[in-house]
């Protein structure tokens, strides 16, 4: 399709609150996104608990690139591009495993991350005919697997970027960091302490990756789609429990709203404007209904009561957000930090109209077996391709993409005008804005940042960005 714009931001009218449908269906735009966004942004790769032992690896993705997340014999974590430097074959084809070297099945080139044997991670260590045909002149360091430019292990979550000029991960996050902390920290108020259980749920659906990004970044209007789930009451505490596990309020509930950051991130929740105990409400289900073995409700219930008590003790007097909300870290990392489910999602872009969803489920590392078992079953019932709510969401995204691809449909933009011009600075946060729910300023923030990435190659101009159009 012939390009009809000179700037990506021509497709996003922040003053009017409209977004062109081309943003969701145009393959030329999608190719530019891979180059301008996914080749430069910080992206989630995996969790350290997925590679607990030396030589463990899991396959992941960064944009459309297949990558290997691996732990070497020295315990260090690396992220490598999964393509042989000889003829491009994937050197790893299994989702996970344990292997000291990665050997290409095409022509036999082999690579290692063992710090005792190689100078750089993924260095070439084995080449057929190295002596007799290459005359030992092939540079094994130069022709090793490609490493990411920057990598960080943030409380167990592994993020990386291909861009050596990208800002540090903490600068990239800004004050969105405290909401990521809610996801990765223990529910008892301790720092870190979570792990992934049950592997990774993966599925493909015919929709653009930005649909789920904006959905989880702050779309409270779509809850009408989950009405049947609410009526069924499929929360982990049994019959009558809400799906998000918040059936009871023991304290004053924080005012709900949406927060958008000028850096493109957003969250559905509350700013950290009050001490924790001022809005001290019980975030955990009662677990009073039979949900498994006879003793399971008692064990699980006592465990979560203990977490709530410890949380109040540890966080007393601290200024921080409540244990609530969902969020987006730009561009495609979303999370449910509030608990049920407590998970993170990555929306992997495959084409303009095809996305692969990855969902990882989190629990406390030291939680009793009964707790992990109950939550695993609940998460599966709730999330992913078999989950009741995920099926609701995918149906919306799939049909919206299909209905937006036609010649006539593309002439008419989407409307993101809800509470246009009504946002206020978010108390206690830098470069952040807040508005009561419902609103669509988080969607406007997402597409403002999208336009900045698409139209600029200069990080200095993007950090910090221009003030948000409200």
Order of alpha helices (4+ residues) and beta strands (2+ residues): beta-beta-alpha-alpha-beta-beta-beta-beta-beta-beta-beta-beta-beta-beta-alpha-alpha-beta-alpha-alpha-beta-beta-alpha-beta-beta-beta-beta-alpha-alpha-beta-beta-beta-alpha-alpha
